[in-house]
Amino acid sequence: MRYFVRSAAESLGLTGFVKNLDDGRVEITAEGEPEALNKLLEVIENSGVGHITGIETEWKEPTGDFCGFRIER
């Protein structure tokens, strides 16, 4: 799932990171244009990659702290 998310985010021009959490969930922090962020959510929901039981979103003001989109361990 992390590699899929990174690829999709990069193709949409987003910055940020994706990582696995200890409880098996995946956390994504992404910055970019609202349209691109919404497209990322849509792509993930319709991907068929992994076992998605729900998506929680939290919208915040961008920080500009990210350069590229990376996978964190």
Backbone torsions as a table, in degrees:
resi	resn	phi	psi	omega
1	MET	NA	-41.0	-177.1
2	ARG	-61.2	-41.7	-178.7
3	TYR	-68.5	-36.8	176.6
4	PHE	-62.9	-46.6	-179.4
5	VAL	-62.8	-44.5	179.4
6	ARG	-59.8	-45.4	-180.0
7	SER	-61.7	-45.6	179.7
8	ALA	-64.1	-44.2	-179.0
9	ALA	-63.4	-43.6	179.1
10	GLU	-62.7	-40.7	-179.0
11	SER	-67.0	-22.8	178.9
12	LEU	-94.4	1.2	178.6
13	GLY	75.4	24.9	-179.5
14	LEU	-91.0	156.9	173.4
15	THR	-119.3	160.0	178.3
16	GLY	139.9	-146.9	-178.5
17	PHE	-154.8	163.3	173.4
18	VAL	-133.0	141.7	178.6
19	LYS	-152.2	154.0	173.8
20	ASN	-83.0	139.6	174.7
21	LEU	-96.8	160.1	-177.1
22	ASP	-60.0	-27.3	-177.9
23	ASP	-88.6	7.5	177.0
24	GLY	96.8	-11.6	177.5
25	ARG	-77.1	166.4	177.8
26	VAL	-117.1	131.7	178.2
27	GLU	-107.1	132.8	177.9
28	ILE	-124.0	127.6	171.1
29	THR	-118.8	119.5	-175.0
30	ALA	-136.0	145.0	175.4
31	GLU	-126.4	144.8	177.8
32	GLY	162.4	-167.0	179.1
33	GLU	-66.6	141.9	-179.2
34	PRO	-52.9	-39.1	-179.6
35	GLU	-62.9	-40.4	179.7
36	ALA	-69.3	-38.0	178.0
37	LEU	-64.7	-43.2	177.8
38	ASN	-64.8	-37.0	177.6
39	LYS	-64.8	-39.6	177.5
40	LEU	-60.0	-45.3	177.8
41	LEU	-59.1	-43.7	179.8
42	GLU	-62.8	-45.1	-179.6
43	VAL	-61.9	-43.2	-180.0
44	ILE	-64.3	-46.2	-178.9
45	GLU	-60.5	-35.5	-174.7
46	ASN	-100.3	8.7	-171.4
47	SER	-76.3	-33.7	-172.4
48	GLY	75.1	5.6	179.4
49	VAL	-89.1	130.7	178.7
50	GLY	72.6	-171.2	179.6
51	HIS	-116.9	96.5	-176.6
52	ILE	-95.9	119.0	178.6
53	THR	-103.9	-11.4	178.5
54	GLY	176.6	158.5	177.4
55	ILE	-128.9	125.9	175.0
56	GLU	-107.8	134.7	178.5
57	THR	-122.1	146.7	175.3
58	GLU	-137.4	116.5	-177.7
59	TRP	-94.3	130.6	179.1
60	LYS	-134.4	165.9	174.0
61	GLU	-68.6	138.5	178.9
62	PRO	-65.6	146.6	-179.8
63	THR	-100.4	-25.0	-175.9
64	GLY	74.6	13.9	-176.7
65	ASP	-79.3	-12.3	-172.3
66	PHE	-100.4	145.5	174.4
67	CYS	-127.4	106.9	-175.9
68	GLY	80.8	-175.2	179.2
69	PHE	-125.3	123.3	-172.5
70	ARG	-124.0	161.7	172.8
71	ILE	-99.3	124.3	176.0
72	GLU	-99.7	150.6	-179.8
73	ARG	-104.1	NA	NA
